[in-house]
Amino acid sequence: MDNALIYVAVIAAILVLAIFLPRWVRRSTDAAGGREGRRYATTRLTGILDELDTTLVLHAPEATAREVVDGVVLQQPRKFTRLGGGGYGIRFIEPDDAIVRLVDDERGTRLEVERVREHLGVPNTSEFWADLRSGVSAAAHVRGIDVSPGRPTHHRRDEATGTWMPV
């Protein structure tokens, strides 16, 4: 009789574990996956914002700098667009997902990101921004214009519109 009671207790414990263990495992793995996903997204967002915060100074007047940037933008119409008002658009989905402007700098003319729209929860135009900067830098060197990194801008998210604007 004692042995039967031990077997019943073991079987009951196994049944209870079989009922509650999968829920506990699922909850703990979901929580761990969520934590890791948030950590990855934060790391990825930090890298993207570091790229978007990078600026480029062309040691030339604005008219000359605009000629250089126009030449690069016109060579890649699927990535870049000239916008009204003197800005340039970087396309992820729409032609103005990121807006780039030329602004006066004490050393010449600075090329910087003015606004970025996010898709899928993060800004997605950082690679195209790097392409534009490297293309402008190469075109400026061909024309004999000195280029240097500019002071970084810092972007913050506008919660109402989902866009990133300089602070």
C-alpha beads as a LAMMPS data file, in Angstrom:
LAMMPS data file: protein, C-alpha beads

167 atoms
166 bonds

1 atom types
1 bond types

-500.0 500.0 xlo xhi
-500.0 500.0 ylo yhi
-500.0 500.0 zlo zhi

Masses

1 110.0

Atoms # bond

1 1 1 0.000 0.000 0.000
2 1 1 2.844 2.383 0.777
3 1 1 4.364 1.738 -2.623
4 1 1 1.099 2.469 -4.440
5 1 1 0.790 5.804 -2.635
6 1 1 4.312 6.778 -3.726
7 1 1 3.477 5.875 -7.331
8 1 1 0.256 7.907 -7.240
9 1 1 2.127 10.918 -5.777
10 1 1 4.822 10.674 -8.458
11 1 1 2.195 10.394 -11.213
12 1 1 0.264 13.361 -9.770
13 1 1 3.475 15.433 -9.613
14 1 1 4.268 14.554 -13.231
15 1 1 0.742 15.567 -14.304
16 1 1 0.973 18.879 -12.449
17 1 1 4.383 19.571 -14.008
18 1 1 3.042 18.618 -17.448
19 1 1 0.219 21.109 -17.014
20 1 1 2.167 24.086 -15.606
21 1 1 5.713 23.633 -16.927
22 1 1 5.005 24.482 -20.605
23 1 1 3.308 27.757 -19.613
24 1 1 6.204 28.709 -17.350
25 1 1 8.780 27.813 -20.026
26 1 1 6.855 29.741 -22.675
27 1 1 6.494 32.821 -20.426
28 1 1 10.159 32.828 -19.432
29 1 1 11.400 32.342 -23.001
30 1 1 9.027 35.072 -24.261
31 1 1 10.354 37.437 -21.601
32 1 1 13.978 36.575 -22.410
33 1 1 13.310 36.995 -26.141
34 1 1 11.643 40.353 -25.540
35 1 1 14.586 41.581 -23.463
36 1 1 17.079 40.477 -26.104
37 1 1 14.990 42.023 -28.887
38 1 1 14.839 45.370 -27.084
39 1 1 18.592 45.255 -26.442
40 1 1 19.293 44.507 -30.117
41 1 1 16.915 47.263 -31.277
42 1 1 18.564 49.767 -28.940
43 1 1 22.034 48.818 -30.180
44 1 1 20.898 49.010 -33.804
45 1 1 19.184 52.368 -33.237
46 1 1 22.314 53.773 -31.607
47 1 1 24.397 52.803 -34.659
48 1 1 21.836 54.260 -37.055
49 1 1 21.652 57.553 -35.150
50 1 1 25.447 57.781 -34.970
51 1 1 25.530 57.484 -38.757
52 1 1 22.743 60.035 -39.265
53 1 1 24.409 62.471 -36.847
54 1 1 27.586 62.548 -38.956
55 1 1 28.015 65.687 -41.064
56 1 1 30.375 66.685 -43.855
57 1 1 31.978 70.103 -44.382
58 1 1 32.962 71.174 -47.877
59 1 1 35.527 73.979 -47.701
60 1 1 33.810 75.981 -50.419
61 1 1 31.023 78.543 -50.790
62 1 1 27.456 77.253 -50.822
63 1 1 27.040 77.670 -54.594
64 1 1 30.067 75.468 -55.287
65 1 1 29.032 72.921 -52.668
66 1 1 25.536 72.794 -54.180
67 1 1 27.014 72.038 -57.630
68 1 1 28.967 69.119 -56.143
69 1 1 25.971 67.712 -54.260
70 1 1 23.648 68.211 -57.263
71 1 1 26.044 66.190 -59.413
72 1 1 26.036 63.271 -56.971
73 1 1 22.269 63.404 -56.438
74 1 1 21.543 63.415 -60.176
75 1 1 23.768 60.353 -60.710
76 1 1 21.605 58.188 -58.414
77 1 1 17.951 59.182 -58.875
78 1 1 16.631 55.993 -57.248
79 1 1 18.294 56.908 -53.944
80 1 1 18.354 60.706 -53.956
81 1 1 16.033 63.507 -55.062
82 1 1 16.430 67.260 -55.348
83 1 1 13.645 68.874 -53.352
84 1 1 12.221 72.356 -53.504
85 1 1 13.676 74.852 -51.057
86 1 1 17.255 73.738 -51.625
87 1 1 17.006 70.404 -49.814
88 1 1 17.769 66.887 -50.948
89 1 1 15.690 63.804 -50.280
90 1 1 16.982 60.350 -49.455
91 1 1 14.572 57.626 -50.486
92 1 1 13.760 54.497 -48.526
93 1 1 10.126 54.322 -49.596
94 1 1 9.192 57.944 -50.276
95 1 1 11.506 60.499 -51.955
96 1 1 11.710 62.529 -48.747
97 1 1 12.194 59.863 -46.074
98 1 1 15.260 61.834 -45.027
99 1 1 15.870 65.475 -45.852
100 1 1 19.435 66.744 -46.207
101 1 1 20.388 70.415 -46.307
102 1 1 23.438 72.527 -46.974
103 1 1 24.030 75.020 -44.154
104 1 1 26.678 77.659 -43.550
105 1 1 29.625 76.592 -41.441
106 1 1 32.603 78.593 -40.225
107 1 1 34.840 76.468 -42.472
108 1 1 32.604 76.454 -45.552
109 1 1 29.331 74.642 -46.186
110 1 1 28.073 71.760 -44.056
111 1 1 25.961 68.899 -45.426
112 1 1 23.702 67.489 -42.694
113 1 1 20.521 65.510 -42.142
114 1 1 17.639 67.784 -41.223
115 1 1 14.823 65.275 -40.722
116 1 1 14.368 61.519 -40.939
117 1 1 11.106 59.599 -41.162
118 1 1 11.100 56.123 -39.686
119 1 1 9.629 53.014 -41.213
120 1 1 9.333 49.700 -39.365
121 1 1 10.178 51.409 -36.068
122 1 1 13.613 52.788 -36.986
123 1 1 15.119 55.252 -39.464
124 1 1 16.185 53.251 -42.516
125 1 1 18.171 55.758 -44.563
126 1 1 21.516 55.675 -42.751
127 1 1 23.229 53.560 -45.428
128 1 1 22.060 55.906 -48.182
129 1 1 23.254 58.876 -46.117
130 1 1 26.691 57.249 -45.892
131 1 1 26.603 56.697 -49.677
132 1 1 25.702 60.343 -50.282
133 1 1 28.481 61.586 -47.992
134 1 1 31.106 59.369 -49.621
135 1 1 29.917 60.341 -53.119
136 1 1 30.012 64.047 -52.277
137 1 1 33.433 63.662 -50.689
138 1 1 34.807 61.881 -53.764
139 1 1 33.273 64.428 -56.153
140 1 1 34.642 67.311 -54.079
141 1 1 38.156 65.826 -54.109
142 1 1 37.970 65.493 -57.899
143 1 1 37.150 69.207 -58.095
144 1 1 39.972 70.064 -55.681
145 1 1 37.695 71.002 -52.774
146 1 1 38.837 70.065 -49.281
147 1 1 36.384 68.043 -47.211
148 1 1 36.383 67.366 -43.476
149 1 1 34.006 65.890 -40.927
150 1 1 31.678 68.466 -39.428
151 1 1 30.361 68.754 -35.926
152 1 1 27.836 66.005 -35.307
153 1 1 24.169 66.798 -34.970
154 1 1 22.000 64.920 -32.513
155 1 1 18.523 63.745 -33.428
156 1 1 15.565 63.053 -31.179
157 1 1 12.294 61.363 -32.026
158 1 1 9.085 63.349 -32.303
159 1 1 6.560 60.884 -30.872
160 1 1 3.585 62.515 -32.612
161 1 1 4.921 62.141 -36.154
162 1 1 7.516 59.353 -35.888
163 1 1 10.230 61.574 -37.347
164 1 1 13.712 62.303 -36.055
165 1 1 14.745 65.943 -35.879
166 1 1 17.971 67.636 -34.751
167 1 1 17.992 68.684 -31.122

Bonds

1 1 1 2
2 1 2 3
3 1 3 4
4 1 4 5
5 1 5 6
6 1 6 7
7 1 7 8
8 1 8 9
9 1 9 10
10 1 10 11
11 1 11 12
12 1 12 13
13 1 13 14
14 1 14 15
15 1 15 16
16 1 16 17
17 1 17 18
18 1 18 19
19 1 19 20
20 1 20 21
21 1 21 22
22 1 22 23
23 1 23 24
24 1 24 25
25 1 25 26
26 1 26 27
27 1 27 28
28 1 28 29
29 1 29 30
30 1 30 31
31 1 31 32
32 1 32 33
33 1 33 34
34 1 34 35
35 1 35 36
36 1 36 37
37 1 37 38
38 1 38 39
39 1 39 40
40 1 40 41
41 1 41 42
42 1 42 43
43 1 43 44
44 1 44 45
45 1 45 46
46 1 46 47
47 1 47 48
48 1 48 49
49 1 49 50
50 1 50 51
51 1 51 52
52 1 52 53
53 1 53 54
54 1 54 55
55 1 55 56
56 1 56 57
57 1 57 58
58 1 58 59
59 1 59 60
60 1 60 61
61 1 61 62
62 1 62 63
63 1 63 64
64 1 64 65
65 1 65 66
66 1 66 67
67 1 67 68
68 1 68 69
69 1 69 70
70 1 70 71
71 1 71 72
72 1 72 73
73 1 73 74
74 1 74 75
75 1 75 76
76 1 76 77
77 1 77 78
78 1 78 79
79 1 79 80
80 1 80 81
81 1 81 82
82 1 82 83
83 1 83 84
84 1 84 85
85 1 85 86
86 1 86 87
87 1 87 88
88 1 88 89
89 1 89 90
90 1 90 91
91 1 91 92
92 1 92 93
93 1 93 94
94 1 94 95
95 1 95 96
96 1 96 97
97 1 97 98
98 1 98 99
99 1 99 100
100 1 100 101
101 1 101 102
102 1 102 103
103 1 103 104
104 1 104 105
105 1 105 106
106 1 106 107
107 1 107 108
108 1 108 109
109 1 109 110
110 1 110 111
111 1 111 112
112 1 112 113
113 1 113 114
114 1 114 115
115 1 115 116
116 1 116 117
117 1 117 118
118 1 118 119
119 1 119 120
120 1 120 121
121 1 121 122
122 1 122 123
123 1 123 124
124 1 124 125
125 1 125 126
126 1 126 127
127 1 127 128
128 1 128 129
129 1 129 130
130 1 130 131
131 1 131 132
132 1 132 133
133 1 133 134
134 1 134 135
135 1 135 136
136 1 136 137
137 1 137 138
138 1 138 139
139 1 139 140
140 1 140 141
141 1 141 142
142 1 142 143
143 1 143 144
144 1 144 145
145 1 145 146
146 1 146 147
147 1 147 148
148 1 148 149
149 1 149 150
150 1 150 151
151 1 151 152
152 1 152 153
153 1 153 154
154 1 154 155
155 1 155 156
156 1 156 157
157 1 157 158
158 1 158 159
159 1 159 160
160 1 160 161
161 1 161 162
162 1 162 163
163 1 163 164
164 1 164 165
165 1 165 166
166 1 166 167
